[in-house]
Amino acid sequence: MLVIQSIKQPRTVVIIAFLFAVIIGMVISAGIFLSFQIVIFVTGLFFFIWVLLKPNVGILSIVILIFIPLSLGNFLRVPYLLVAELTIPFVMLAYFLAKITKRESIFVFKKSANALLIPILLYFMIVFFNYIRTPLPPGNILGIGSELGGLRVYYEFLLCFLVYIIFADAVGRDKQILNNIFCTLWPLMLILNLYGIASVYLPSLQKNLFSLQNLGIVAPYGLATGSWAVSKYAIGGYRSGLLHTVSPIGLLLLLSGFIRQNKFTPALLFFFWFGLILSGGRSFFIGALFASCIWMIMKKNWESILGPLLLGIVVYLALFVYYGALSGPLQRILQIRGGLEETAPWRAKVYPLFFESFKGTPLFGAGMGSVPMGGSGFERYLSGLLRFGGHGTYLSLLYTMGLLGFIPFTWILYRSIKSSIKMINYGNNSYYRPFVMFTFLFLIYYIFPLAVGGRGSDIFLFMILGIVSGLYIALKNEEKEYVTT
């Protein structure tokens, strides 16, 4: 059951609501916005007040919106502007205003309570330093219409920092919100995994998606997901980029123990394994398989993973028999021979360039935005990677930010995994155990996708890191005798 804590000083809310009413009146009378833009503006202000009164609502809305790419771009004349990109700062401001009006301290900033505070602050300080030392790309300063553009890249880092702070403080303060977050995440993964699988076999779903994109209602990508569009491999078969993200998360939620084991568990495991196979993502599949093996070693329960996995492969082969025995996504997953040039030719071209540049500037890196964009096709793809990094987070950080950016990021991952292992072994924490297990399995799994993909501004990763910090704070408060920094 959702527990909401309201502000104790209603007078403050009345004053804020009055100020908002004055602002709305001034905006309408000025005539600078279109009618629909005014509706969006008023809706946003009402949402702000709602979050101010009920902070948990804002936190749960972030969980949903980072996966679903709702867009206000065409209506606000900013192409592909995501609702989540506007919601997160709103929630951050409203959440901390609620805490201030109730005179509650923000203990997520206390080093003694937060094991990740120092590396997190250091990492984002390096990002800010990188922004100062590297000139913004020429042309449109916001880089609108491309995820490779200007301030928008740095804005994603800011959103990651805000999400980390919000979730760390909320989870560390209220264990009920932790349950609410996972209760929101689980059905969301079920629905999105089902959509991702269905979109491969039902072209009408893709047509509807493209229609919504043309209207500006949804964007091609979400903050936490790959492309929702279905693409075709040169080797045959189709894949959904959405499944890269949601299938492993759903699988790990099942393994964590958050969902009680029952007669439907094998079917659900198959459901997510099948989605993961259909995604065709090698690193995602290997990472999920590795995390599953760690889980099987811990639980001594091999058959619960291998059965649904093998069934998923058999069903996949049966459905894709038209394309050949090992076509499409599964062939891509199993294509490990021939070296990087054969399995990932574009990465084979960019990785040596990353490494050579890093050797020239090992401490600070080349800096984001240091290479001009240009060309088309592969040339534009390559220049985009050389401008902002990508297709391999670790090497990309060495290239763009040098050791000053790489060390804090890997330190964050190390401390978070170490904290999760400690929390698994704490004493009387049966309530927290499934949540800790999920964060541990996710971080183990995500080592692999980060190695050959991802980026240093992965918003779901920083949400998980916030949950790890919040869990650490909560357990430290409840079981101080078991916790050491």
C-alpha positions as CSV (number, residue, x, y, z in Angstrom):
1,M,0.0,0.0,0.0
2,L,1.3,3.4,-1.0
3,V,2.1,5.5,2.1
4,I,2.2,9.2,1.4
5,Q,3.6,11.8,3.8
6,S,2.0,15.2,3.4
7,I,3.6,18.6,4.3
8,K,2.8,19.6,7.8
9,Q,2.6,23.3,7.0
10,P,-0.4,23.7,4.6
11,R,0.2,27.5,4.7
12,T,3.3,27.0,2.7
13,V,1.5,25.1,0.0
14,V,-1.2,27.8,-0.2
15,I,1.5,30.4,-0.7
16,I,3.2,28.4,-3.4
17,A,-0.1,27.6,-5.2
18,F,-0.9,31.4,-5.2
19,L,2.4,32.2,-6.7
20,F,1.9,29.6,-9.4
21,A,-1.6,31.1,-10.1
22,V,0.0,34.5,-10.6
23,I,2.6,33.0,-12.9
24,I,0.0,31.2,-15.0
25,G,-2.0,34.4,-15.3
26,M,1.0,36.4,-16.5
27,V,1.9,33.7,-19.0
28,I,-1.6,33.6,-20.5
29,S,-1.9,37.4,-20.6
30,A,1.5,37.7,-22.3
31,G,0.3,35.6,-25.2
32,I,3.8,34.1,-25.8
33,F,2.6,30.5,-25.7
34,L,0.1,28.6,-27.9
35,S,-3.0,27.2,-26.3
36,F,-1.7,23.7,-26.1
37,Q,1.6,24.9,-24.6
38,I,-0.3,26.7,-21.9
39,V,-2.1,23.5,-21.1
40,I,1.2,21.7,-20.8
41,F,2.6,24.5,-18.6
42,V,-0.4,24.5,-16.3
43,T,-0.3,20.6,-16.1
44,G,3.3,20.8,-15.1
45,L,2.7,23.3,-12.4
46,F,-0.2,21.1,-11.0
47,F,2.1,18.1,-11.1
48,F,4.7,20.1,-9.2
49,I,2.2,20.9,-6.4
50,W,1.0,17.3,-6.4
51,V,4.6,16.0,-5.9
52,L,5.1,18.7,-3.2
53,L,2.2,17.3,-1.3
54,K,3.0,13.6,-2.1
55,P,6.7,13.2,-2.9
56,N,6.4,9.4,-3.5
57,V,4.2,10.1,-6.5
58,G,7.0,12.0,-8.2
59,I,9.5,9.2,-7.5
60,L,7.3,6.5,-9.0
61,S,6.6,8.7,-12.0
62,I,10.3,8.8,-12.7
63,V,10.5,5.0,-12.7
64,I,7.8,4.9,-15.4
65,L,8.9,7.8,-17.5
66,I,12.6,6.9,-17.9
67,F,11.4,3.7,-19.7
68,I,8.4,5.1,-21.7
69,P,9.6,7.8,-24.2
70,L,6.7,10.2,-24.0
71,S,7.7,13.4,-25.8
72,L,6.5,17.0,-25.8
73,G,9.0,17.9,-28.5
74,N,6.7,19.0,-31.3
75,F,4.3,20.8,-28.9
76,L,7.1,22.8,-27.3
77,R,9.0,23.2,-30.5
78,V,12.0,21.2,-29.2
79,P,12.2,17.9,-31.2
80,Y,12.3,14.7,-29.1
81,L,12.2,16.5,-25.8
82,L,11.2,13.7,-23.4
83,V,8.7,14.2,-20.6
84,A,11.2,12.5,-18.3
85,E,13.7,15.2,-19.0
86,L,11.3,17.8,-17.6
87,T,9.9,15.7,-14.9
88,I,13.1,14.8,-13.0
89,P,14.1,18.4,-12.1
90,F,10.5,19.1,-11.1
91,V,10.5,16.1,-8.8
92,M,13.9,17.0,-7.4
93,L,12.8,20.5,-6.6
94,A,9.4,19.5,-5.2
95,Y,10.9,16.6,-3.2
96,F,13.5,18.8,-1.4
97,L,11.1,21.6,-0.9
98,A,8.8,19.1,0.9
99,K,11.8,18.1,3.1
100,I,12.7,21.7,3.9
101,T,9.2,22.7,4.9
102,K,9.1,19.7,7.2
103,R,12.6,20.6,8.5
104,E,14.0,17.2,7.6
105,S,17.7,16.9,7.0
106,I,19.1,15.5,3.7
107,F,21.3,12.8,5.1
108,V,22.2,11.4,1.7
109,F,25.0,14.1,1.7
110,K,26.5,12.8,4.9
111,K,29.7,10.9,4.2
112,S,29.3,8.8,7.4
113,A,25.9,7.5,6.1
114,N,26.6,7.2,2.3
115,A,29.3,4.8,1.2
116,L,29.1,6.1,-2.4
117,L,29.1,9.8,-1.7
118,I,32.7,10.6,-2.4
119,P,33.1,8.8,-5.7
120,I,29.7,10.1,-6.9
121,L,30.6,13.7,-6.2
122,L,34.1,13.3,-7.7
123,Y,32.7,11.7,-10.9
124,F,30.2,14.5,-11.5
125,M,32.8,17.2,-10.6
126,I,35.0,15.7,-13.4
127,V,32.1,15.8,-15.8
128,F,31.6,19.5,-14.9
129,F,35.3,20.2,-15.4
130,N,35.1,18.4,-18.8
131,Y,32.2,20.7,-19.8
132,I,34.2,23.8,-18.9
133,R,37.4,22.8,-20.7
134,T,35.8,21.6,-23.9
135,P,34.0,24.0,-26.2
136,L,30.4,23.2,-27.1
137,P,29.7,21.9,-30.6
138,P,29.0,24.6,-33.2
139,G,25.5,25.3,-34.3
140,N,22.5,24.6,-32.1
141,I,23.7,24.9,-28.6
142,L,21.1,22.4,-27.3
143,G,22.0,19.8,-29.9
144,I,18.3,19.3,-30.5
145,G,17.2,16.3,-32.6
146,S,20.3,14.2,-31.8
147,E,21.5,12.5,-28.7
148,L,25.0,13.5,-29.8
149,G,24.5,17.2,-29.4
150,G,25.8,19.9,-27.2
151,L,24.4,20.7,-23.8
152,R,21.9,17.8,-24.0
153,V,24.7,15.4,-23.4
154,Y,25.8,17.2,-20.2
155,Y,22.1,17.6,-19.2
156,E,21.8,13.8,-19.2
157,F,24.7,13.7,-16.6
158,L,22.8,16.2,-14.5
159,L,19.7,14.1,-14.7
160,C,21.7,11.1,-13.5
161,F,23.0,13.0,-10.5
162,L,19.5,14.2,-9.6
163,V,18.0,10.7,-9.9
164,Y,20.8,9.3,-7.7
165,I,20.2,11.9,-5.0
166,I,16.4,11.5,-5.1
167,F,16.4,7.7,-4.9
168,A,19.2,7.5,-2.3
169,D,17.5,9.9,0.0
170,A,14.0,8.5,-0.5
171,V,15.0,4.8,0.0
172,G,17.2,5.6,2.9
173,R,14.3,7.5,4.6
174,D,11.3,5.3,3.9
175,K,11.4,1.5,3.3
176,Q,7.8,1.6,2.0
177,I,8.9,3.7,-1.0
178,L,11.5,1.0,-1.8
179,N,8.7,-1.6,-2.1
180,N,6.6,0.8,-4.1
181,I,9.5,1.3,-6.6
182,F,9.8,-2.4,-7.2
183,C,6.1,-2.9,-7.4
184,T,6.0,-0.3,-10.1
185,L,9.1,-1.7,-11.9
186,W,7.9,-5.3,-12.1
187,P,4.6,-4.9,-14.0
188,L,6.3,-2.3,-16.2
189,M,8.9,-4.9,-17.2
190,L,6.2,-7.4,-17.9
191,I,4.3,-5.0,-20.2
192,L,7.4,-3.7,-22.1
193,N,8.8,-7.2,-22.6
194,L,5.5,-8.3,-24.0
195,Y,5.4,-5.3,-26.3
196,G,9.0,-5.9,-27.4
197,I,8.3,-9.5,-28.4
198,A,4.9,-8.7,-30.0
199,S,6.4,-5.8,-32.0
200,V,8.7,-8.3,-33.8
201,Y,5.8,-10.4,-35.0
202,L,3.1,-7.7,-35.4
203,P,4.1,-5.0,-37.9
204,S,0.9,-3.1,-37.1
205,L,2.4,-2.2,-33.7
206,Q,5.4,-0.7,-35.4
207,K,3.2,1.4,-37.7
208,N,1.3,2.7,-34.7
209,L,4.6,3.6,-33.0
210,F,5.9,5.5,-36.1
211,S,2.6,7.4,-36.3
212,L,3.0,8.5,-32.7
213,Q,6.6,9.5,-33.4
214,N,5.5,11.6,-36.4
215,L,2.9,13.3,-34.1
216,G,5.7,14.1,-31.6
217,I,3.9,12.1,-28.8
218,V,6.7,9.6,-28.4
219,A,10.5,9.7,-29.2
220,P,12.5,6.9,-30.7
221,Y,14.5,6.4,-27.5
222,G,13.7,6.5,-23.8
223,L,16.2,7.7,-21.2
224,A,16.7,4.2,-20.0
225,T,15.9,2.2,-23.1
226,G,17.3,1.6,-26.6
227,S,15.3,2.2,-29.7
228,W,11.7,0.9,-29.6
229,A,11.7,0.3,-33.3
230,V,12.2,-3.2,-34.7
231,S,15.3,-3.5,-37.0
232,K,16.5,-6.2,-39.3
233,Y,19.9,-7.9,-39.2
234,A,21.9,-8.4,-42.3
235,I,22.3,-12.0,-41.3
236,G,18.5,-12.4,-41.2
237,G,15.8,-12.1,-38.5
238,Y,14.5,-9.1,-36.5
239,R,15.3,-7.7,-33.1
240,S,13.8,-5.1,-30.7
241,G,16.2,-2.7,-29.0
242,L,13.7,-2.3,-26.2
243,L,14.3,-5.9,-25.2
244,H,18.0,-5.1,-24.5
245,T,17.0,-3.2,-21.4
246,V,13.7,-4.7,-20.1
247,S,14.3,-8.5,-20.5
248,P,17.4,-8.7,-18.2
249,I,15.8,-6.4,-15.6
250,G,12.6,-8.6,-15.5
251,L,14.8,-11.8,-15.3
252,L,16.8,-10.4,-12.4
253,L,13.7,-9.3,-10.6
254,L,12.5,-12.9,-10.7
255,L,15.8,-14.3,-9.4
256,S,16.1,-11.7,-6.6
257,G,13.2,-13.2,-4.7
258,F,11.1,-10.0,-4.9
259,I,8.5,-12.1,-6.8
260,R,7.5,-15.1,-4.7
261,Q,8.3,-18.4,-6.4
262,N,5.2,-20.2,-7.7
263,K,4.0,-22.5,-10.5
264,F,4.2,-19.6,-13.0
265,T,7.9,-18.8,-12.2
266,P,9.4,-21.2,-14.9
267,A,7.0,-19.7,-17.5
268,L,8.1,-16.1,-16.5
269,L,11.7,-17.1,-16.7
270,F,11.2,-18.4,-20.2
271,F,9.3,-15.3,-21.1
272,F,12.2,-13.0,-20.2
273,W,14.9,-15.4,-21.6
274,F,13.0,-15.5,-24.9
275,G,12.9,-11.7,-25.0
276,L,16.6,-11.6,-24.2
277,I,17.4,-14.0,-27.0
278,L,15.2,-12.1,-29.4
279,S,17.0,-8.8,-28.6
280,G,20.2,-10.2,-30.2
281,G,22.4,-8.3,-27.7
282,R,25.5,-10.3,-27.0
283,S,26.7,-8.4,-24.0
284,F,23.2,-8.3,-22.5
285,F,22.8,-12.0,-22.9
286,I,26.3,-12.8,-21.6
287,G,25.8,-10.5,-18.6
288,A,22.4,-11.9,-17.7
289,L,23.8,-15.5,-18.1
290,F,26.8,-14.6,-15.8
291,A,24.5,-13.0,-13.2
292,S,22.3,-16.1,-13.4
293,C,25.3,-18.4,-12.8
294,I,26.3,-16.4,-9.8
295,W,22.7,-16.7,-8.5
296,M,22.7,-20.5,-9.2
297,I,26.0,-20.9,-7.2
298,M,24.6,-18.9,-4.3
299,K,21.3,-20.8,-4.3
300,K,22.6,-24.1,-5.6
301,N,19.6,-24.2,-8.0
302,W,20.8,-24.9,-11.6
303,E,17.7,-26.4,-13.1
304,S,15.5,-23.3,-12.6
305,I,17.7,-21.3,-15.0
306,L,18.8,-23.9,-17.5
307,G,15.3,-25.3,-18.3
308,P,13.7,-22.0,-19.3
309,L,16.8,-20.9,-21.1
310,L,16.9,-24.0,-23.3
311,L,13.2,-23.9,-23.8
312,G,13.6,-20.3,-25.0
313,I,16.2,-21.3,-27.5
314,V,14.1,-24.2,-28.8
315,V,11.0,-22.0,-29.2
316,Y,13.1,-19.3,-30.9
317,L,14.5,-21.8,-33.4
318,A,11.0,-23.1,-34.1
319,L,9.6,-19.7,-34.8
320,F,12.6,-18.7,-37.0
321,V,12.9,-21.9,-38.9
322,Y,12.1,-20.0,-42.1
323,Y,15.3,-18.0,-41.8
324,G,17.5,-21.0,-41.1
325,A,18.6,-22.8,-38.0
326,L,20.8,-20.1,-36.4
327,S,19.6,-16.9,-38.1
328,G,19.1,-13.4,-36.8
329,P,19.5,-12.6,-33.1
330,L,20.6,-16.0,-31.9
331,Q,23.2,-16.3,-34.6
332,R,24.5,-12.9,-33.5
333,I,24.7,-13.9,-29.9
334,L,26.6,-17.1,-30.8
335,Q,28.9,-15.3,-33.3
336,I,32.1,-15.3,-31.2
337,R,34.6,-16.4,-33.8
338,G,36.7,-14.3,-36.1
339,G,37.6,-11.5,-33.7
340,L,36.2,-8.1,-33.2
341,E,36.6,-7.2,-36.9
342,E,34.0,-9.8,-37.8
343,T,31.7,-9.8,-34.8
344,A,31.6,-5.9,-34.3
345,P,33.3,-4.2,-37.3
346,W,32.3,-0.7,-36.3
347,R,33.6,-1.1,-32.8
348,A,36.8,-2.6,-34.3
349,K,37.4,0.7,-36.1
350,V,36.6,3.1,-33.2
351,Y,38.3,1.3,-30.3
352,P,41.9,1.7,-31.6
353,L,41.2,5.4,-32.1
354,F,39.9,5.7,-28.5
355,F,43.0,3.9,-27.2
356,E,45.5,5.9,-29.3
357,S,44.0,9.2,-28.2
358,F,44.0,8.1,-24.5
359,K,47.7,7.3,-24.7
360,G,48.3,10.9,-25.9
361,T,46.2,12.5,-23.0
362,P,45.9,9.8,-20.3
363,L,45.0,12.1,-17.4
364,F,42.3,14.4,-18.8
365,G,41.3,12.6,-22.0
366,A,40.4,14.3,-25.3
367,G,37.3,15.9,-23.9
368,M,33.8,15.7,-25.2
369,G,33.0,17.9,-28.1
370,S,36.7,18.1,-29.3
371,V,36.0,16.5,-32.7
372,P,33.7,18.1,-35.3
373,M,30.7,16.2,-36.6
374,G,30.6,15.6,-40.3
375,G,29.9,13.2,-43.1
376,S,27.1,10.8,-43.4
377,G,26.5,7.1,-42.7
378,F,29.5,5.5,-41.0
379,E,31.5,8.8,-41.1
380,R,28.9,10.6,-39.1
381,Y,28.6,7.6,-36.7
382,L,32.4,7.6,-36.2
383,S,32.7,11.4,-35.8
384,G,29.8,11.2,-33.2
385,L,31.7,8.6,-31.2
386,L,34.9,10.6,-31.4
387,R,33.0,13.7,-30.2
388,F,31.3,12.2,-27.2
389,G,32.4,8.6,-26.8
390,G,30.2,5.5,-26.9
391,H,30.0,1.8,-27.7
392,G,32.1,0.9,-24.7
393,T,31.7,2.9,-21.5
394,Y,35.1,2.1,-19.9
395,L,37.2,2.8,-23.0
396,S,35.0,5.8,-23.9
397,L,35.5,7.3,-20.4
398,L,39.3,6.9,-20.8
399,Y,39.0,8.6,-24.2
400,T,36.8,11.5,-23.2
401,M,37.8,12.1,-19.6
402,G,41.0,10.2,-19.1
403,L,41.9,8.5,-15.8
404,L,40.2,11.4,-13.9
405,G,36.8,10.2,-15.2
406,F,37.5,6.5,-15.5
407,I,38.8,5.9,-11.9
408,P,35.8,7.5,-10.1
409,F,33.3,5.6,-12.3
410,T,34.9,2.2,-11.7
411,W,35.3,3.2,-8.0
412,I,31.5,3.8,-7.9
413,L,30.9,0.3,-9.4
414,Y,33.3,-1.4,-7.1
415,R,32.0,0.3,-3.9
416,S,28.4,-0.4,-4.9
417,I,29.0,-4.1,-5.6
418,K,31.0,-4.4,-2.3
419,S,28.2,-2.7,-0.4
420,S,25.6,-5.0,-1.9
421,I,27.7,-8.1,-0.9
422,K,28.0,-6.8,2.6
423,M,24.3,-6.1,2.8
424,I,23.4,-9.6,1.6
425,N,25.2,-11.0,4.6
426,Y,23.7,-8.7,7.2
427,G,21.7,-10.2,10.0
428,N,18.0,-9.5,10.4
429,N,17.2,-7.9,7.0
430,S,14.7,-10.3,5.5
431,Y,12.6,-7.3,4.3
432,Y,15.5,-5.8,2.4
433,R,17.1,-9.0,1.1
434,P,15.3,-9.2,-2.2
435,F,16.0,-5.6,-3.0
436,V,19.7,-6.0,-2.1
437,M,19.9,-9.2,-4.2
438,F,18.5,-7.4,-7.2
439,T,21.0,-4.5,-7.0
440,F,23.8,-7.0,-6.6
441,L,22.7,-9.2,-9.6
442,F,22.1,-6.1,-11.7
443,L,25.5,-4.6,-11.0
444,I,27.2,-7.9,-11.8
445,Y,25.2,-8.3,-15.0
446,Y,25.8,-4.7,-16.1
447,I,29.6,-5.0,-16.1
448,F,29.3,-6.7,-19.5
449,P,26.9,-4.3,-21.4
450,L,29.1,-1.3,-20.1
451,A,32.2,-3.0,-21.5
452,V,31.0,-2.8,-25.2
453,G,28.1,-0.4,-25.0
454,G,26.3,2.0,-22.7
455,R,27.6,5.4,-21.6
456,G,28.7,7.2,-18.4
457,S,25.3,8.8,-18.2
458,D,23.1,5.7,-17.9
459,I,20.1,6.9,-15.9
460,F,18.8,3.5,-14.8
461,L,22.3,2.6,-13.5
462,F,22.4,5.7,-11.4
463,M,18.9,5.0,-10.1
464,I,20.1,1.6,-9.0
465,L,23.2,3.2,-7.4
466,G,20.8,5.6,-5.5
467,I,18.9,2.5,-4.3
468,V,22.1,0.9,-3.2
469,S,23.1,4.0,-1.2
470,G,19.5,4.3,0.3
471,L,19.6,0.6,1.3
472,Y,23.0,1.1,2.9
473,I,21.7,4.1,4.9
474,A,18.6,2.2,5.9
475,L,20.4,-0.9,7.0
476,K,23.1,1.2,8.8
477,N,20.3,2.8,10.8
478,E,18.5,-0.4,11.6
479,E,21.5,-2.8,12.1
480,K,24.4,-0.7,13.1
481,E,26.2,-3.6,14.8
482,Y,26.5,-5.4,11.4
483,V,27.6,-2.5,9.2
484,T,31.1,-1.2,8.7
485,T,32.0,1.5,6.2
